[in-house]
């Protein structure tokens, strides 16, 4: 079991992880989620003794990683698949790791077969694709047949067959009673692989619960209802009946209704009682991605903006027709992520409060006033391209 208690890691004025406590129990696949820059990699590095916590501690089986006897035989990890000498054969790379840990050479051939690299065992790793590098990193993690495994983005670069293989591998390892801790940004894959989730944002714990509870607490299921388009009065009559019964009704862009707070049989009975014909009555159950977006929307550090193109589009020649612009899928639609019920999940991220008399760990250091920038010279758009 992995146990973190009060983990805090600071790099100068930046706090990467703040007062983080959680447990990763054996026998289940635990997903580790969070936006970019939330502190996931830093946390995994502290678990493996690669970074020293500023305060707090993290143990594996009750011991810090550095105090585990022959740690590679007890803990396997994949943090960076590129951490391989490019001039070394795949088998020789694993053989070096095995010899350092007292693992017999026959185990190298076993894990090469497990990850499907037996046919390229004598090839240099610098010629490997991204997916092959991932497989080699997983082989290194499995080398000591450890009871605790940590994987950071294990399906990155794998084809669909490889993704399915990794998913089944994780589940089978957990079924054997091992502790499996997986960090990933692929929500659809986590929904199929993980049973428990630990979610962090800006270095702080946001959620520690099962996948089912996480979705339930951070989303709102709703029903999608549609009436005949040629009879708008029926839509209004149904809206009044549902609202009177305590439901929340929101119009959709395409003319349908989004109904929250009422089960489907109750909606059907109310429509029948109001003499309203229904063309559609379908349930919508939130996905892990929707629940995750609702939970972490206030903890995202890197947000994209609309590309204004800085006026770089060239003028069309006389008589030329402008290219037709098509809206992106979903453009103009209302927010897909249903608002959570009152007092249930989806709260905006609140940074931790500083201790009395202490500084706020997330407060930005004061910056001196910037000098006014000199006006930039206009770009010469007619300048010929550099032939180099």
N, C-alpha and C positions, 0 to 999 in steps of 0.2 A: 504494500500500500504506500502511496505517496501522500505526504501530509505537509502542508505549508501553513505556517503560523506567523501572522503579522509581517509578511514579506514586504520590505521596502527597498527600492534601489534607486539611488540618485547618481546622476552623472553631472557633477558640477551644480549648476542652477536648475537643471532639468530633472524632474521626478518621473522616472519611467514606470515604476510600480509602487503603489502606495497601500500599505497595511492590508495585504492580500492574504486571505486564509481560505483554505479549501482542502478536501480530501479526494483522492482518486482511489477507488476501491477495486479490489480484484474481482474477476468474474464478469465484468461488463466493459463495453467500449465506451469511454468517456470522451466526448468531443470538447475541444478547447476553441472557443470562438471569440472574435473581437475584431473591430476595424483595424486597418493599417495603422501602426504606431501605437496600438493600445497596450503593448507590453507583453505580448504572448511569447515572442522569441526570447526576450530577456528573462521571463519566468522559466522557460524550459532550460535556458543556460544556467540559471541558478540551481535548478533541480539537479543538473549534471555536474555541478561544481565548477563550471567554466567561468561564472561570475560570482563574486562574493556579495551577499546581501548587505546593504547598509545597516539595516536592522531586521530582526526576525530570523527565522530559520526554516529550512525545508529538509525533510528526512525521507528516506526510502527504507521501508521495513524497520523504522526506528533509528536509523543511522544516517548521518550525512554521507553523501556520495563518496567523498574522499576517504571516509573511514570504513567503507565496505571492503571486506577482503576479496581480492580478485573481482573488482567491480564489473568488468566486461562479461563475466560469467553469470552475473545477477541482473544487469541492466543493459538493454540494447537500445540504441537510439539512432535516428536518422534526422539530423538537423540541416545538413547541407550535402546534397548528393554530389556536388562538384569538388568536395574535399578529398580528391584522389590524385595521386601522381599520374599525370597523363601518359608518361612513358612506360608505365608498369602494366603488365598483363592483368586481366581481371582476376585470374586464379592466384597470381603472385601477390596481388594486393590483399586478398583475403588470407592468403597463407602467412603473410607478415603479421597481420592482426592476430591470427590463430596462435602463432609461435609466441607472441608477446604475452598471451593469456594462458598458455599451456593447453591449448585446444588441439586435439589430434587432427592431422592433415585430412583424414577421411571426411571430417565434418565440412571442410571446404567444398569438396565435391558434392556433398549432400545439399548444402544451401544453394550452390549453383544450379542444381537441378530443381530445387524448390522455386526459385525465381525465374527459371527458364533461360538461363545464360550458359548452359553447358556447351552449346555449340560455338560460343565465342569466348570460351574461357582463356584461350591463348592469344586473344587480340588485345592490343593496347587500348586502354580506356579513353585516350584522347580522341579516338575515332567513334566513340559511342554517341548515340543520339541522346536527347534529354530523357526519354523514357527508359532507355537501357541503363543510363546512369542512375535513375531512380531504382531500378531493379537491383543494381549492384549495391546501392546504399542499403536497401532492405535486406539483402543477403548479409551485409556486415552486421546489421542489427540482430539478425537471427543467429549469428555465428556461435555464440556461447549458449544457445538454448535458454535464454534468460526468462525470469518470471515477471519482469517489469520491462515494458517496451514503450518508447516515446517516438512519435513520428510527427514531423513538421511538413505539411503539404505532401503526403506520400504519393498521391495520384497525379502530381504535376507532370505533364508531358506524356502520360500513358494513354494508349488507345482504349476504346471501349472494352475490349477483352481484358486489358491490363487493369482497368478500373474495377471491373467485376471481380477479377482475381484478388486484388488488394482488399476489396470489401469482404469477400469470403474469408480471406486470410485473417483479417482483424477479428471477425466474429468467431472463427475457429480457435484463435489464440485465447480470446476471452472465455470461450466455453470450456477451455482446459483449466480455468481458474487463474489465469494470468492477469496482470494489471496492464491495460492498454489505454494510452493517453494520446489522442490524435488531434492535431491542430490543422484546421482547413478553412478556406473561404468558400468552398463549394457547398452551399446549403442543401442542395438536392441530394448530394452524396452523404452528408452528415445525417440527413433525415432517414436514409436507408441503412446507415452503418451504426450510428451511436444510439445508445439507450439513455445516457445521462449527459448533461451539458454543464460546462462551466463557461460563463460569458463574462468578459471583462471589457471595460472601456476606460481609456486614459489611465490605465494602470490600476483601476479600482474594480472590485467584484460587483457585477450587476445581477448575476443569476447563478444559482447552483441547484439544479433540479432536473427531473427527468424530462425527456423531449416532449412527452405528452403534456406535462404540467406547464412547461415553458410556453408551448403554443396556446394552451388554454388561458394562461395568465396575461399574455401579451397580444391578444387579438380578440376580435369579436366576430363570431359566426353570424351570417345573415342569410336571408332568403331572397332570391331574385324572382320577382313577380312581373308578369306582362299581361296586359289586357288587350282586346282588339284595338288596333291602331285607328280604325275608322270610327270608333265610338269613344271619344275623349271623355264623355260624361261618365262612362263606367269607370274610367281610371280615377276620376275625382270622387266618385261615390265610394270606391274601394279605399282610397286614401283616407277619407273621413271615417269609415268604419274601422280601419286598422288603428288609426290614431285614437279614436274613442276607446278602443279595447286596450290601450296602453302601449301600443307598438310605436317604434320610431321609423318613419318613412322618409326616404330620401330619393329624389328623382335621379335617374341615370341619364347619360348623354343620349343613349339610343331610344329613350322613351320608356324603358322598364323602370321598376321600382325596387329599391333596396330596403328590405324590411328587417328591422332588428327588434329583439325583445319578445317575439312571438314564435312558437313552434309551427312547423309546416301544417300539421293537422288543424291547428287553431286558425291559421290564415285561410285554409280551405273552407272551414266551416263559416267563417265570417264572410267570405266571398259568396258562398251559397246563400247565406241569409240575406245578403244585400242584392241578390239576383244579378251577380256580376260573373260573366264568363271569363275564364282564365286561359290564356294561350301558353303561359309558362308559369311553373311553380317549382323552382329548383333550389336545393340547398347549396351554400358555399361554406366550405370549411377551410380555415386559414392554413397555409403551408408554413413550414419552418422558416422559409425565407421572409414571408410577410411578418411573422412574429418577431424575427430577428431585426428586421428593418424598423419596426415600431419600437423595440427595446433600445436600439443603439442609435437612433436618429439624432439624439442630442450629444453623442460622444464621438462623432465623426470629425476628424481633423482636416481631412483633405477633400474638399468639395469642388466639383467642376463648375465652370461658368459657361455661358453661351458664347460661342465664337463669333465675335463681331467682324472678323476678317479685315479689320483696319482699313477698309476701303480699297483692298487690293484687287478686287474683281475688275477685269478689263472691260472697256466699253465694247459693245457689240458693233460690228460693221453695219453700215446702212442696209436695211432690208432684211437683216437676220432676225430670226424668231428666238425669243428667250426660251431657255430650257424650262419645261414644265416642272414645278416643284411639287412633290408628293409628301403629304404629312407622314411623319414617323408613326409606327404602330403605337396606338395608345395616346397619341398626341391630342390634347383637348379633352381627354377623358378625366373624370374626377379621380381624386387620389384612390389608387387601387387598394391601399392598405386600410382596411376598415377601422374606424376609431374604436378604441376599447370601451367597454361599458364604464359607467361612472365609478370612480374609485377602484379601478382594476387595471393595473399594469399600464404600460405605455407612457410612464412619466418621463419628462425630459431629464437628461443627465444632470445631476447636481454634484459639483466637485466637493471633495471631503472638506469638512470644516477644520480649520487649524486648531490646535490645542490652545487653551487659554494662555495668552502671553506669547505664543509661538507664531512663526510666520506661516502664511498659507503656502503649502508645498507647490501649488500650481500658479502662484502669483508670478507674473512676468517681471524680470528685473527692470528697474527704471532705465530708460534709454535717453541719451542726450538728444536735444532737438537737432534734427537733420538740417544740414545746410541746403539752401535752395539749389536745385539741380539746374545745370546749364541747359538751355534749349537744345534739343537734339537736331542735328542736321537732317534735312529732308532726304529720304532715300531716293536714289536714282533708279526708277523702275525700268528705264530703258538701257541700263548698263548691260553689255553682253555678258553671258554666263562665262565663268572661268573655265577654260578647256580642261584644267586639271580635275 
